Amino acid sequence: MRHPKHAAVIRSFAVLTALVSVLVVSACSQPTGAERVAQQRAEYTATLNGFTVRETPLEPVMEEPMEGEETADDAMAADDAMEGESMDDEMMMPEVRQDVLLDIVLEKNGRSDGLEGITVDVAHVDASESEKTHFRIYVETGGLVNGSSTQVTHVLEDVDYEEGDGFSAEVRQNVDPNTRSDYREFNDAADGEG
């Protein structure tokens, strides 16, 4: 026959062991910073509302002539002499820099506190829908709560845009762990864990 005190000690030990096991399991099941960011990213969507191409003429760079080379005044005199001759249309077209203004709508649907900012993947495709270039842009999201959205404008500088090209924007899900370093929010989470 067991002593009642021994039975109470054994029960207490069993309860304590069970409690410790539950705590260990729950501690092990806590998501890492990267897993938490991936869960939070799933609450965001990005949609391209439209884009505008802005062309800025580039000014020709004037170089100092080397000894024996023609100066700008000499070139102007030669141009005046050729005034009656026709010039090739390509020579008349000034070089331009093309910047693309993206109008993006970012929406949050979820219960988490959210992220301070999120990386949006932007694809630049040609007329046949083949990807020409890929961009990742970071958009600040502070203030977005469940069910809210914000409209942001982002400028892609010096883009090789041709008539018929298009763009798309998305918050990519299931980001490959090997490319997470390209996403600022994953880097911020890693810095917070260290």
Residue pairs with C-beta under 8 A, 6 or more apart in sequence:
31 39
32 193
33 186
33 189
33 190
33 192
33 193
34 177
34 180
34 186
34 189
34 190
36 189
37 115
37 185
37 186
37 189
38 173
38 174
38 175
39 112
40 110
40 112
40 114
40 115
40 185
41 115
41 118
41 171
41 173
41 175
41 185
42 110
42 173
43 108
43 109
43 110
43 111
43 112
43 114
43 146
44 106
44 107
44 108
44 109
44 110
44 115
44 118
44 141
44 144
44 171
45 106
45 107
45 109
45 170
45 171
46 104
46 105
46 106
46 107
46 120
46 139
46 169
46 170
46 171
47 104
47 105
47 107
47 169
48 102
48 103
48 104
48 122
48 167
48 168
48 169
49 103
49 104
49 105
49 151
50 103
51 100
51 101
51 102
51 103
51 167
52 100
52 101
52 103
53 98
53 99
53 100
53 101
53 159
53 161
54 98
54 99
54 100
54 101
55 96
55 97
55 98
56 96
56 97
56 98
56 99
57 94
57 95
57 96
58 94
58 95
58 96
58 97
60 95
62 72
65 71
65 72
70 78
97 157
97 158
98 158
98 159
98 160
98 161
99 155
99 156
99 157
99 158
99 159
100 124
100 155
100 156
100 159
100 161
100 167
101 153
101 154
101 155
102 122
102 137
102 153
102 154
102 155
102 156
102 167
102 169
103 151
103 152
103 153
104 120
104 139
104 151
104 152
104 153
104 154
104 169
105 149
105 150
105 151
106 118
106 120
106 139
106 141
106 144
106 149
106 150
106 151
106 152
106 171
107 144
107 148
107 149
108 114
108 141
108 144
108 145
108 146
108 147
108 148
108 149
109 146
109 147
110 146
111 146
114 141
114 142
114 144
114 145
115 141
115 185
116 140
116 141
116 142
116 185
116 188
117 138
117 139
117 140
117 141
117 142
117 184
117 185
118 138
118 139
118 141
118 171
118 185
119 136
119 137
119 138
119 139
119 171
119 182
119 183
119 184
119 185
120 136
120 137
120 138
120 139
120 169
120 170
120 171
121 134
121 135
121 136
121 169
121 170
121 171
121 172
122 134
122 135
122 136
122 137
122 154
122 156
122 167
122 168
122 169
123 131
123 133
123 134
123 135
123 167
123 168
124 131
124 132
124 133
124 134
124 135
124 156
124 159
124 161
124 165
124 166
124 167
125 131
125 132
125 165
125 166
125 167
125 168
126 132
126 162
126 164
126 165
127 162
127 163
127 164
127 165
127 166
129 166
132 160
132 165
133 159
133 160
135 156
136 182
136 183
137 154
138 184
139 152
139 154
141 150
143 150
144 150
175 183
175 186
180 186
180 187
181 187
